Amino acid sequence: MKAGVATCRICRNPGVPAGSVRGRRWGRNFSLQRCTGCGFAWVDDPLTDFAAIYDEAYYRGEGSDPSVDYAYEEAHPDRTIRGYEWRGFVQTMEHLRPAPAKWLDYGCGTGGLVRHARMHTRYDIFGFDTSTWADRARASGLPVLTEAELAAHEGSFDLVTAVEVIEHCVDPLDVLRGMRRLLKPGGVLFLTTGNALVAPRHFPSWRYASPEIHVSYFTPQSLGLALQQTGFLPFERGVLPGWQDIARSRILKGLGGRNRNMFESLLPWGLLSRLADRHVRINDHPLGRAI
């Protein structure tokens, strides 16, 4: 391969320039590349000062992603529309691996899903994150593991969830290998991320292309290849139980909603969740079974 030609981080095929996107917070342009083989796309010159990227402002929605509402969700778990998503993920996990089972929410942020599952299920659930907000979750009594503590749990989890995590990773294969080490053989990795197949022809205009924080963009093919290379057997997801609530939370968030209310409860969420699935196609992504 010619010197200077970008190569795909997943399948090592050549990449081609896919345009550039101006960051919201720091105001610099970021170059995008897209694989000519598996369709994976990536930010060629990502930011790596993670303490600055994921600071207090980020968690308050004042950073690179203004849709973030983590501080409010942490303060008002009984009101936030994010509660629908937490309920939906519990329903999905109960389908994939009924409780009791040991579950890790990787990249748990403020620990909302961990808190919800501990209150409403019999799962032995832990979180993992490295942010200062994870420190706050630990101080509140949630079992959010540190990086040092995580190693002691290798090979012990039946389930690992990674909700909108992998797109933040500069080296997604390394992160997936770490997740595989945490699972028992036969354990399930359930992750969510945007589907790059729905991106417009002009890739930088895709709403999900937020290059200060989202640096890896997967197609179902590229995610399947990544799972195969990191110790997983990919298998088809499809629309699982719980998707209606997950879609409900994300649709309301996209509309600027914050709290659950009587009006939105009257909407036809079964129909709306099916329409959402056709539009975003995140359920086309495979899941991984540890081998």
Buried (B, 14 or more C-beta within 10 A) or exposed (E): EEEEEBBBBBBEBBBEEBBBBEBBBBEEEBBBBBBEBBBBBBBBBBBEEEEBBBBEBBBBBBBBBEEBBBBBBBEBBEBBBBBBBBBBBBBBBBEBBEBEBBBBBBBBBBBBBBBBBBEEBEBBBBBBBBBEBBEBBBEEEBBBBEEEEBEEBEEBBBBBBBBBBBBBBBEBBEBBBBBBBBBBEEBBBBBBBBBBBBBEEEBBEBEBBBBBBBBBBBBBBBBBBBBBEBBBBBEEBEEBBBBBBBBBBBBBBEEEBBEBEEEBEEEEBEEBBBEBBEEBBBBBBBBBBBE
